Amino acid sequence: MRLRGAWAHEADALAAVHATAFGQGWSAAEIAALVDGPGGFALLVEDEVPLGFILCRALAGEAEILTLAVVPAARRRGLGRALVEAAAGAAALAGAEALFLEVAEDNPAALDLYRGAGFAVVGARRGYYAREGGTAADAVVMRRELGPSPLSTYPGEANE
Ligand SMILES: CC(C)(COP(=O)(O)OP(=O)(O)OC[C@H]1O[C@@H](n2cnc3c(N)ncnc32)[C@H](O)[C@@H]1OP(=O)(O)O)[C@@H](O)C(=O)NCCC(=O)NCCS
């Protein structure tokens, strides 16, 4: 098993994973545009076949998890947590000081994962996710501090 960066030309594989995790998955074209867009990056866990991925954006000192998906057969083995931790590390290297995300209030698995990974609730968006039957679920906005960039503690930078 390995965790690595994934690229826009792999968007078909990422979209296939996304479709197993969400009723209405994102298309390969949408995913490719986000990976290639400003600050976009994706990380993939695979074991011969793709098992899960995380898609993020790091821009202007802040980063955001845009989506996270693990195929049903590979869940509860720590892959989701590993992807979040790797994304936090990559976002910090890209200069982000905080990592944000939005998660549906009716998604206890993801809420548990994010709480366990050090995210705190900082807001909500009412009726953000459409649900069957014309109802809607709120989005919970969460944030995790990433700490200063590794360069800010580099001795040569300290007195500048
Ligand atoms: C949410 C998701 C990514 C979790 O992936 P995963 O690889 O199973 O997660 P992990 O095994 O790393 O679990 C880490 C922690 O998250 C929590 N968690 C994960 N699945 C859970 C579940 N079904 N019920 C309750 N808590 C759960 C637990 O706290 C777990 O720690 P533990 O196993 O030590 O108890 C996966 O269930 C998924 O793809 N769901 C559909 C898509 C989705 O909801 N994405 C997130 C919103 S953007």
The ligand as a Gaussian input file, in Angstrom:
#p B3LYP/6-31G(d) Opt

LIG

0 1
 C      -15.378000       9.389000       5.979000
 C      -14.412000       8.375000       5.326000
 C      -13.475000       9.122000       4.394000
 C      -13.596000       7.696000       6.456000
 O      -12.585000       6.906000       5.855000
 P      -11.930000       5.671000       6.648000
 O      -10.717000       5.268000       5.909000
 O      -12.939000       4.636000       6.914000
 O      -11.535000       6.380000       8.027000
 P      -10.488000       5.838000       9.105000
 O      -10.440000       4.347000       9.104000
 O       -9.217000       6.569000       8.949000
 O      -11.209000       6.304000      10.455000
 C      -10.673000       7.328000      11.267000
 C      -11.695000       7.661000      12.342000
 O      -12.852000       8.246000      11.757000
 C      -14.011000       7.838000      12.484000
 N      -14.876000       6.994000      11.637000
 C      -14.579000       6.498000      10.410000
 N      -15.642000       5.805000       9.945000
 C      -16.598000       5.853000      10.891000
 C      -17.911000       5.350000      10.977000
 N      -18.468000       4.624000       9.991000
 N      -18.636000       5.627000      12.089000
 C      -18.116000       6.369000      13.096000
 N      -16.854000       6.869000      13.081000
 C      -16.111000       6.625000      11.977000
 C      -13.499000       7.042000      13.670000
 O      -13.263000       7.964000      14.719000
 C      -12.211000       6.485000      13.114000
 O      -11.297000       6.130000      14.113000
 P      -11.320000       4.623000      14.694000
 O      -11.367000       3.685000      13.514000
 O      -10.030000       4.561000      15.454000
 O      -12.556000       4.540000      15.538000
 C      -15.178000       7.265000       4.556000
 O      -16.162000       6.713000       5.428000
 C      -15.857000       7.773000       3.311000
 O      -15.280000       7.804000       2.229000
 N      -17.149000       8.178000       3.426000
 C      -17.919000       8.671000       2.305000
 C      -17.419000      10.013000       1.814000
 C      -17.347000      11.045000       2.927000
 O      -18.241000      11.148000       3.763000
 N      -16.276000      11.885000       2.890000
 C      -16.034000      12.900000       3.900000
 C      -16.790000      14.136000       3.676000
 S      -15.970000      15.225000       2.534000

